[in-house]
Amino acid sequence: MKLLSKSTLAAGALLLAASLTTNLSAVPLPAPFDSLGADFLTVSVGAKLDYNSNVLSSPGGATKFDDFIFTVNPMVKLEYGAASDNDISLSFMEDFLRYYRHSALNNELSTVDLNYKRKQGTMNLSADASYTQGYNNTPSAVTPTLSSIIRFDTINAGGNLLWNYSESFNFTVGAQFSQTHYLYTVGQTFQDNDNYTIPATAFYVYSKNLSLGLGYTYSQTDVKNSTAPFSPGRDRDSNAVTFNVNLDEFQNLSGTANVGVTENRIDAAPGTPALTSTTVSYGMALKYNYSSNLVFSLDGRRGFSTGTQGQNIETTGVALGATFAYSSELQIVANILNYTYSQYLQNVPSRTDNTYTTGITVNWTPPWTWLTLSAGYTYFMNSSDAPGATYNINVLTVSATVKY
């Protein structure tokens, strides 16, 4: 049984927004232009050339081919209040993709991103909304007969409130909504999803560098076919209780981590019973400053996700990276290893995937800082025990970005 219906979730989000607006409206907005800095308007244009050894993420056969992809992506960003306690930014970017050998895959993709931050006394409010046009194939979608690239739209919206109750305690509460909609003929075999998430955490400030907390997160995903008549799929929800740590800096280590228990439930379907799974879950985003020039990062998560065809997937992942600043102009970024283990629950036949990604990128910023040049290599492999779901990709990239 779901904890929240769509209408209840929507009403709760509206009440949260209304209460935040009421509390924050007591302080007048900054006078016009008082917070306009030198970076009020940012304009950039990037140009990138990729060689992709497996454009369709194909397991092999007639659907596997390589190509060169040229991308131009102009971007405009407006920001008001960057130097104040009331900051709002809006950005728009358009990607123009052109394939050298397979022009039918050419596409234009838009991204719009709106962010708002405000500080008022002991309260910090942040809110964001975005619209992204996606264009890629994923392991949960790949089949030997997939002959195109999946086109989908993603909408995200949410807010977060931090209340510094005292020097020893602070509280956070938020609400997030995301929607994925698959398009065109290739998208008819996939399932759209609406995801609602409500996280809340209470922290004890042990020291200026260390906070310990308890958290609870409720998440609900509603799925349906991507084309009319939009018949519903298997809905699912989860409840997670976690122990959280925020580390500002300790022995050159900083970041966040949590560990807990997550219960996930997916509805029944014709011929498939309902399923409730409980697992130890975790999340982390840590950085270690080995030296002034070298920084290591460690990220990871364990939890549940929804595949493109409505699959219920339990994922465990870890990623190790490094950034080496050779000089103020030259930077090397290494994705040492990004590994994900995915177990498709109730999949018939059973399926587990091992996904690996590694790569390196070199960024060079000449003395004139408006220009950045980059070159990189990425290797991706998905190894699956499901027929026709094992494939690999090699990508070589050179790019240039001009920013004003």
Secondary structure, DSSP 4 states (H G I P E B T S, - for coil): --S--HHHHHHHHHHHHHHHHHHHTTSPPPPTTTT--TTSEEEEEEEEEEEES-TT---SGGG---EEEEEEEEEEEEEE-TTSSEEEEEEEEEEEEEESS-GGG-EEEEEEEEEEEEEETTEEEEEEEEEEEEE---TTT--TT--S--EEEEEEEEEEEEE--SSSEEEEEEEEEEEEEE-TGGGGGSEEEEEEEEEEEEEEE-SSSEEEEEEEEEEEEEEEESSTT--B---EEEEEEEEEEEEEEETTEEEEEEEEEEEEEE--BTTB--EEEEEEEEEEEEEEE-SSSEEEEEEEEEEEEE-TTS-EEEEEEEEEEEEEESSSSEEEEEEEEEEEEEEEET-SS-EEEEEEEEEEEEEE--SSTTEEEEEEEEEEEEEESSTT--EEEEEEEEEEEEE-
